Amino acid sequence: NAKKSRLIYGCMGLGGSWDGPDYTQADVDLAAEALHAAADIGITTIDTADIYRQTGSEAVIGEVLSRDPELRATFEIQTKCGILPGWDGGPTRYNLSGRYITESIAGALDRLQVDSIDVMILHRPDPLMRPDDIANALGAALDSGIIKSWGVSNMGPWQLEYLKDVPGQAACNQIDLGLRARSFVEQAMSAPATASQGSLYPAGTVEYCAAHGIDVQAWSPMAQGVYSALPGTPSAEGRTPEHLETFELVRQFATAHRTTPETIVLWWLTHHPAGIRPVIGTTNVARIHACADANNRDSG
């Protein structure tokens, strides 16, 4: 796709339960409905990871897209590797060794049923990562054409600098951004602040990425609907007074701009000059459609 969509569809919710990689026909049908809804509102990038549903997300996407070539042609696919969640009860660990990356790419290609992956993302920093080892693995994959580009997630400027000799430069950095994770705005205005919500990355990360041509992607931009879901729905449960006050303001803006609360929450991000691309993860078709204006209309 020559022009990437403003929104990305995140597939963490697709592929069965988190208890194992198996899924049912109902899970396939849900994935097909969600991916079609994403295509309907003009989304051209889908995002998944090997750990989502214990590989079930990648597998169900592969099944849906292999049956529907037209839908497959709509999307570029990005997936992630590097987290070992310890499904057996052990601790979560991280592995960005060259060997593990190479094995992860092979597994993702098989599950997604594709010949190449558009963006292979290193999911979390690995304290033991060696830039030369990563460069060799990703360089070989780029040379052979089985990945078209690579990116990172949850990394700050110094980690990106550490990886600067990896061929092709990071295409993206996917970090926690949104009304609930807004330190990228608040720290810029109040540098001495000792604590800000969403500070999983150093101050200046968004600006660094924008200055270096790295696509800034926002995970969990909707904060599970806490600022947009109607009262009485599961997403509205447990709202604090501050959440409720923001929800009311979001609803007022939605009425004034003749759009949805979901779009207002996303516009707050897409209005930023860094060109932030929110990754929406709902599997509810109506809520996917409620994000349409954020993908296709300027915030004004």
Secondary structure by P-SEA (a helix, b strand, c coil): ccccccbbbbccccccccccccccaaaaaaaaaaaaaaaaacccbbbbccccccaaaaaaaaaaaaacaaaaaabbbbbbcccccccccccbbbbccaaaaaaaaaaaaaaaccccccbbbcccccccccaaaaaaaaaaaaaaccccccccccccaaaaaaaccccccccbbbccccccccaaaaaaaccccccccccccccaaaaaaaaaccbbbbccccccccccccccccccccccaaaaaaaaaaaaaaaaacccaaaaaaaaacccccbbbbbbbcccaaaaaaaccccccccc
